[in-house]
Amino acid sequence: MWALRYNVLKMFYESKVRSYKGYWKLLILYDIAKKPKKAYDVVKSLEALGIPHVSCSTVYYILDRMSEDGLVVAKGEDGKRIYEITDRGKRYLEEHKAELEEALKHVDALKKLYKLGLKQLISTIMDLLRATPYLTEDEERKIREYIADFVAKVSYITAKTMARMEKVE
């Protein structure tokens, strides 16, 4: 299940413009710009945005890199580090405003996909992976038909949507 979740999340992280690390960096910086926070609170904020399975170690790593780059500063408070955006970090956010907007659009799209049933789809695919070695020929044929039908229907809808988007742009 982890590999499939990873690949679904990878779709969010990777785009034509920015790598996932770029998105993480922008989203974390955006969050800290609103209010200085501990790393754990950043994780919770990202999850509240709709990003599932945010890793504390990933957030700590990116915060450390951003601290080294002068985008954030870590201040100690009761043995806990609170991260605050620097003037350089504010300039970075301003310079990368378009990418931040794209990242936030991706977050919204992922959130909407989850509302449309992405979690159930992933769960069903995981069940199918476990059951595949034991499928009869008839069950394999049916699943092949169901998948082809699903792909055709979703592709039809997305093609119409993409064509509509191109007219708007």
N, C-alpha and C positions, 0 to 999 in steps of 0.2 A: 504494500500500500504506500509506503514511503516513497518509492521510486516514482510512482504515478503522481502522487501529490507534488513531488519535486518538479516533475516535468510540467505540470499545470502551473505551478508558481513560476517556473522558468519562463513560461509564455508571458507572464506579467513583467518579469524583471528584464527580459530582453526585448528590445525594439530596434527599429532601424536607426534611431537617434542615439540612445543611451544604453549602456550595459546595466545590468541589475545593480551593480555597485554604485553607479551614478544615480540611479533612482533611490537607492537606500540612503545615500549621502544627502540628496536633496530633501527627501521626506523627513529624515532625522533632523536636519538643519532647520527645516520649515517648522517642525514641531518644537524644537528648542527656542526658536525665535519668538514663539508665542509666550513661552514661560520657561525659565531655567528648570531643569529636571534631572533626576537621577536616571541612570540607564534603565533600571527596571520600569520607571514611569514612562520612559520613551517606548519601551516594548508594549506596555499597556495602551499607550496612545495610538501606536501603529495598528495594534489589533482592533482598537475601537474604530479606526478608519476603515477597517474591513480587510486588512491583510492578515491571512491566517498563518498560524505556525511561525511566529516571529521568534527567532532564536536570540536569547540574551547574549550568547557569545558573539554572534554576528554584530549586534548593536554595540557591544563593548569594543570590538575590533575596529569598527568604523568610527566610533567616537574617539578612540585612541589615535587613529590616522588623522582625523579632523583636528584633533588637538595639536598634533605634530605640525599640521599645515597652518595652524593659527586661525582656524575657522571657529573653534570653540575653545573655551578655557574651562578646566575642571577646578572647582573650588571645594575644599574639604569642609564637611560639616558633620560633626559627631562620627568621624571615621568614614563617612559616606561622601562620595564625590557627586557634586551637583554640577551639571554642564550648562554653560551659558554661552550664547552666541557672542562673537566678537564683532568689531566693526568690519574686519576683513570678511567674516562669515556673512554679515549683512550685505556687503558688496557682492559676494559670491552668489547669494540668493537672487539679488537684483539682476546680475549678469546672466543668470540661468533661469530667468522667469519663465520663458517659453517651455523649457524642459520640465520645470516644476509643474506647470499646468498640464503638460502631457502625462507626467507621472500621476498626478491627481486624477486625470481622466482614466488612466489605466486602473487605478485603485477603485474608482467608481464602477468601471466595467466589471472588474473582478467581483465586487460586492453584488452587482446585479446578477452575474452568472450564478453566484451562490444562491441568491433568492430564486433563480429560475430552476434550481435543482442540481447544480454542479456537484455538490457533496454526495447526493444520492447516485448520480451518474458514476462518480469515481468509485463509490462503494459497490455498485453493480458490476463495474468492470473488474474490480478486485475479486468479487465472487466468481465471475466468469473465468478469470485467470486460474483460480483454484480448481474450478470444476472442469476446465477444458480437457485435461487428460482422460476424463471419465465420460465424455460426451459420446452419445451414439451418433451414427452417421446422420440419422434423421434430425437429431437435436442440432448437430453442426449445420446442417442445411437450413434449418429454421433460423438459427442465430445469424447465419450469413445473410439471409433474406431480411431479418429485422434490422441488422446493421446497415445494409444497403439502403433500406427504406428510410431509416433514421438519417443517414448521411445525405441522401437525396433531398429529404424535406428540409433539413437544417441548411444545406447548401443553397437551396432555392430561396429560402428566407434571407440568408446572409447576402446572396447575390443581389436580390432586390434592394436590400438595405444599402449595400455598397454603391449601387447605381444611383440611388436616391441621394446618398452623401456626395457623390461626384457632381451631381447637378447643383447642389448647394454650394460647394466649394468653387 
